[in-house]
Amino acid sequence: QVQLVESGGGSVQAGGSLRLSCAASRTIFSSRLMGWYRQAPGKEREWVASTVTAVSTSYADPVKGRFTISRDNAKNTVYLQMNSLKPEETAVYYCYANYNGVGYWGQGTQVTVSS
C-alpha cells in the first residue's frame, strides 16, 4: 500500500502561482509514473501532467508553458508548479502514482482561482 499526501493548495487570484506537493509513503524512485490530475465541480477528472523520470515529463495542452512537474526522489515528493493560473482551473488537484502496475491516488488538494 502507498499513501500519497498532497499539500500546497489554496486560493489565489487569476495570474497567480501555487506550488503543489505530493509526498509518497514509499520511495518514488521505484515508481515508473507519477502525475497530477484535477477535477472541477461537475466535471470529470482530467490529466494535467506526468513524469516518468526526472527528465521525462508531459503536459496537457491547456497547461503547457505554465505548469511544471518535477520530482525529488530523495524526498519522495513530486511537485506541480502552477503559474499564470486561470479561474477555470479551479479544481481539486490529485496526485497519482503507479507502482508495479498498481495505481494510487492522494486525497486531493483544493485550488481556487478567483477573477
C-alpha positions in Angstrom: 0.0 0.0 0.0 1.2 3.5 -0.8 -0.1 6.7 0.7 0.1 10.0 -1.2 -0.5 13.2 0.6 -1.0 16.4 -1.4 -0.4 19.9 0.0 0.0 23.4 -1.2 -3.5 24.1 -2.5 -5.3 27.4 -1.6 -6.8 30.5 -3.0 -5.1 32.7 -5.5 -6.1 35.5 -7.9 -6.0 34.9 -11.6 -2.5 35.2 -12.9 -1.0 34.0 -9.6 1.0 30.9 -8.8 0.9 27.9 -6.5 3.2 25.0 -5.9 1.6 21.7 -5.0 3.5 18.9 -3.3 2.8 15.2 -3.2 4.6 13.2 -0.6 4.7 9.4 -1.0 5.0 6.9 1.8 7.2 4.8 -0.4 10.2 5.7 -2.4 9.2 7.2 -5.7 12.4 6.0 -7.3 10.6 2.8 -7.9 7.5 4.5 -9.3 7.5 4.4 -13.0 4.9 7.0 -13.4 3.7 9.8 -11.2 1.4 12.6 -12.2 -1.3 15.2 -11.4 -4.9 15.2 -12.3 -7.7 17.7 -11.5 -11.4 17.6 -11.1 -13.5 20.8 -11.4 -17.1 20.9 -9.9 -19.5 19.0 -12.2 -16.7 17.8 -14.5 -14.7 14.6 -15.0 -11.2 14.2 -13.6 -8.7 15.2 -16.2 -5.0 14.6 -16.6 -2.7 17.6 -16.0 0.9 16.4 -16.1 3.0 13.4 -15.5 6.6 12.4 -15.1 8.2 9.0 -15.8 11.7 10.1 -14.9 13.2 13.4 -13.8 13.7 14.4 -17.4 10.7 12.7 -19.0 7.6 14.9 -18.5 4.4 15.5 -20.4 1.6 18.0 -20.0 -1.9 18.5 -21.1 -2.2 21.2 -23.8 -4.1 23.7 -21.6 -1.2 23.9 -19.1 1.8 23.7 -21.3 4.2 26.5 -20.7 2.6 27.5 -17.4 2.8 24.3 -15.3 6.0 22.4 -14.4 6.1 18.9 -12.9 9.2 17.8 -11.0 10.2 15.1 -8.7 12.7 14.9 -5.8 13.5 11.2 -5.3 15.4 11.9 -2.1 12.3 13.4 -0.5 9.8 11.0 -2.2 8.0 14.0 -3.4 6.5 15.2 -6.6 5.7 18.9 -7.3 3.5 20.8 -9.6 4.4 24.4 -10.1 1.5 26.3 -11.5 1.9 29.8 -12.9 -0.5 32.2 -14.6 -3.5 30.4 -13.1 -6.9 30.9 -14.6 -10.3 30.9 -12.9 -11.3 27.9 -14.9 -8.5 25.9 -13.3 -10.3 26.0 -10.0 -10.5 22.3 -9.1 -9.4 19.6 -6.7 -5.9 18.5 -7.7 -5.0 14.9 -7.2 -1.6 13.2 -7.2 -1.3 9.8 -8.9 1.4 7.2 -8.7 1.9 3.9 -10.4 3.9 1.3 -8.6 4.4 -2.0 -10.4 1.2 -1.6 -12.3 -0.9 -0.6 -9.4 -2.3 2.9 -9.3 -2.7 5.0 -6.2 -4.4 8.4 -5.6 -4.0 11.0 -3.0 -6.9 12.6 -1.2 -6.7 15.8 -3.3 -6.0 19.5 -2.5 -8.3 22.3 -3.4 -7.1 25.1 -5.7 -9.4 28.1 -6.1 -8.5 30.8 -8.6 -10.6 34.0 -8.4 -11.0 36.5 -11.2 
